[in-house]
Amino acid sequence: MEIEGKIILDLPEEGGTSKAGNLWRKKSWVLETFGQYPRKVKFDLFGDRIDQVRLEAGKSYKVSVDAESREFNGRWYTDLRAYAAQEMGAPQMQQAPAQQFGSAPAAPAAPADPFAAAAPAADPFASGDTDDLPF
């Protein structure tokens, strides 16, 4: 899954030792999506990917993530784990445009109709009143 947006928050790196004795590292960011109704999405990078994927607050990225949910004590938790990110505006490989998270698919362009009437220049229902209520 890909999410496009601007990094608005760079959270501190966390780390520790698992029960099995293995070292672990996790770094999180908050991205705000584009569009009419922007969403804030927190995602994480784990282990060596932290060093491989460079992200900066204030820049726009297309982030590739895997979503995973798990149950703990009767409650469900969802994580977004990033595995790649590409800065928006940076040179990219030629590919189909990705659908923006939370947006509807784009409608195909309608063919031009030579018999269609031109739209009226002014609103025929508008009155000179400054009140915008219809009653």
C-alpha positions in Angstrom: 0.0 0.0 0.0 1.3 3.5 -0.8 0.5 6.7 1.1 1.4 10.1 -0.2 1.8 13.2 2.1 4.1 15.5 4.0 6.1 14.4 7.1 4.8 16.7 9.9 6.4 15.0 12.9 9.6 13.0 13.4 9.3 11.0 16.6 12.4 9.8 18.6 13.9 6.4 18.0 13.1 3.6 20.4 15.1 0.5 21.1 15.7 -2.3 23.5 16.3 -6.0 23.9 13.6 -8.6 23.2 12.7 -11.5 25.5 14.8 -13.7 23.2 17.8 -11.4 23.8 17.8 -9.7 20.4 18.4 -6.0 20.0 15.6 -4.1 18.2 15.2 -0.5 17.0 12.1 1.4 15.9 11.7 4.9 14.4 8.3 6.6 13.8 7.0 9.5 11.7 3.6 11.2 11.3 2.6 12.0 7.7 -0.3 14.2 6.7 -2.0 13.1 3.5 -2.9 15.5 0.7 -6.5 16.2 -0.4 -9.6 18.0 0.7 -9.7 16.1 4.0 -6.1 15.4 5.1 -5.5 12.5 7.5 -2.6 12.1 9.9 -1.0 8.7 9.6 1.7 7.3 11.9 4.1 4.7 10.4 7.2 2.9 11.7 10.6 1.7 10.3 12.3 -1.2 12.1 16.0 -2.2 12.3 18.4 -1.5 9.5 15.6 0.1 7.4 16.0 3.1 9.7 19.4 3.7 8.2 18.4 2.9 4.6 15.3 5.1 4.4 16.1 8.8 5.0 13.1 10.9 5.8 13.0 14.6 6.8 10.1 16.6 8.5 8.6 19.2 6.2 9.2 17.2 2.9 6.6 15.3 0.9 7.0 11.5 0.3 5.3 8.5 -1.2 5.7 5.8 1.5 5.2 2.1 0.9 3.8 0.4 3.9 2.4 -3.0 5.1 -0.6 -2.8 7.4 -0.9 -5.4 10.1 -3.4 -5.8 13.0 -3.0 -7.9 16.1 -5.1 -8.7 19.2 -3.8 -8.2 22.7 -6.0 -8.7 25.8 -9.2 -8.5 23.8 -8.3 -5.3 22.0 -7.0 -4.9 18.4 -4.0 -2.7 17.4 -3.0 -1.8 13.8 0.6 -1.0 12.8 1.8 0.5 9.5 5.3 -0.7 8.8 7.2 1.2 6.1 9.6 -0.6 3.8 10.4 2.1 1.3 9.9 5.8 0.7 10.5 8.2 -2.2 10.6 11.9 -2.0 7.9 13.6 -4.0 9.3 15.6 -6.9 12.4 13.4 -7.0 13.0 11.4 -10.3 10.9 8.2 -10.3 10.5 5.1 -12.4 7.8 5.3 -15.0 4.7 3.7 -13.4 1.0 4.2 -13.1 0.0 6.9 -10.6 -0.9 5.5 -7.2 -4.3 6.3 -5.7 -4.0 8.7 -2.8 -4.9 7.3 0.6 -8.5 8.2 1.4 -9.4 9.6 -2.0 -11.9 8.3 -4.6 -10.6 6.9 -7.9 -10.4 9.5 -10.7 -13.3 9.5 -13.1 -12.4 9.0 -16.8 -12.5 12.1 -18.9 -15.8 12.5 -20.8 -15.6 12.9 -24.6 -16.3 16.4 -25.9 -20.0 16.8 -27.0 -20.3 19.2 -29.9 -24.1 19.6 -29.3 -23.8 20.5 -25.6 -25.0 23.9 -24.7 -22.7 26.4 -23.1 -23.1 27.0 -19.4 -24.9 30.2 -18.5 -22.7 33.1 -17.6 -24.6 33.9 -14.4 -26.7 32.1 -11.9 -30.3 32.5 -12.9 -31.5 31.9 -9.3 -29.2 34.5 -7.7 -30.9 37.6 -6.4 -29.3 40.9 -5.3 -29.7 39.9 -1.7 -26.7 39.3 0.5 -28.5 36.7 2.5 -27.5 33.2 1.4 -30.4 31.4 2.9 -33.0 30.2 0.4 -36.0 31.2 2.4 
